[in-house]
Amino acid sequence: MAKVAREMVERAGVNVDELLELLIRNAAAELTTFYYYTILRVNLIGLEGEGIKEIAETARIEDRNHFEALVPRIYELGGELPANMKDF
């Protein structure tokens, strides 16, 4: 699967290695913002916090969905996520 997807992208004139680097960096950014929105959400308290908590939850889910959409594309092109979070 990775070979076919990679060949298709290369035929379109895209440098797959550069694309993978960008996709992996973007996945790291999405995962990071998901993490921070999670922390923000659990720390919002009080009456005013409830409205903001809903906004934070929406943003959190959106970032998680972006991350989950990127990961299969990375692997389809023959890339992979770092095994260690510190390398991410």
C-alpha positions in Angstrom: 0.0 0.0 0.0 2.7 2.5 1.0 4.6 1.8 -2.3 1.6 2.5 -4.5 0.6 5.7 -2.6 4.2 6.9 -2.6 4.5 6.3 -6.4 1.2 8.2 -7.1 2.4 11.2 -5.1 5.8 11.2 -6.7 4.2 11.0 -10.2 2.3 14.2 -9.2 5.6 15.9 -8.8 5.7 16.0 -5.0 8.8 15.3 -3.0 7.5 12.6 -0.7 10.3 12.9 1.8 9.6 16.6 2.3 5.9 16.0 2.4 6.3 13.3 5.1 8.5 15.7 7.2 5.7 18.3 7.0 3.0 15.8 7.8 4.9 14.5 10.8 5.6 18.0 12.1 1.9 18.8 11.6 0.9 15.7 13.5 3.2 16.7 16.4 1.6 20.1 16.5 -1.9 18.7 16.5 -1.1 16.2 19.2 0.5 19.0 21.3 -2.5 21.3 21.0 -4.8 18.4 21.8 -2.7 17.8 25.0 -2.8 21.5 26.0 -6.5 21.9 25.3 -7.1 18.8 27.5 -5.2 20.4 30.4 -7.0 23.7 29.8 -10.4 22.0 29.8 -9.9 20.2 33.1 -8.7 23.3 34.8 -11.6 25.5 33.8 -13.9 25.8 36.7 -16.8 28.0 37.9 -19.7 29.5 36.1 -17.7 31.4 33.6 -15.5 28.4 33.0 -18.3 26.2 31.8 -18.8 28.2 28.6 -15.1 28.3 27.9 -14.9 24.6 28.8 -17.2 23.8 26.0 -15.2 25.9 23.5 -12.0 24.2 24.7 -13.6 20.7 24.3 -14.6 21.5 20.8 -11.1 22.7 19.9 -9.6 19.7 21.7 -11.7 17.2 19.7 -10.9 19.0 16.4 -7.2 18.8 17.0 -7.5 15.1 17.9 -9.4 14.5 14.7 -6.8 16.3 12.7 -4.1 14.1 14.3 -6.0 11.0 13.7 -6.5 12.0 10.0 -2.8 12.7 9.5 -1.4 9.4 10.9 -2.8 7.1 8.3 -1.6 9.4 5.5 1.9 9.3 7.0 2.0 5.5 7.0 0.4 5.2 3.6 3.3 7.2 2.2 5.8 4.9 3.9 6.6 7.2 6.9 6.1 6.6 10.5 5.7 8.4 13.8 8.7 8.5 16.1 8.6 5.7 18.7 9.6 8.1 21.5 7.5 11.1 22.3 10.6 13.2 23.0 11.6 12.7 19.4 8.2 13.9 18.2 
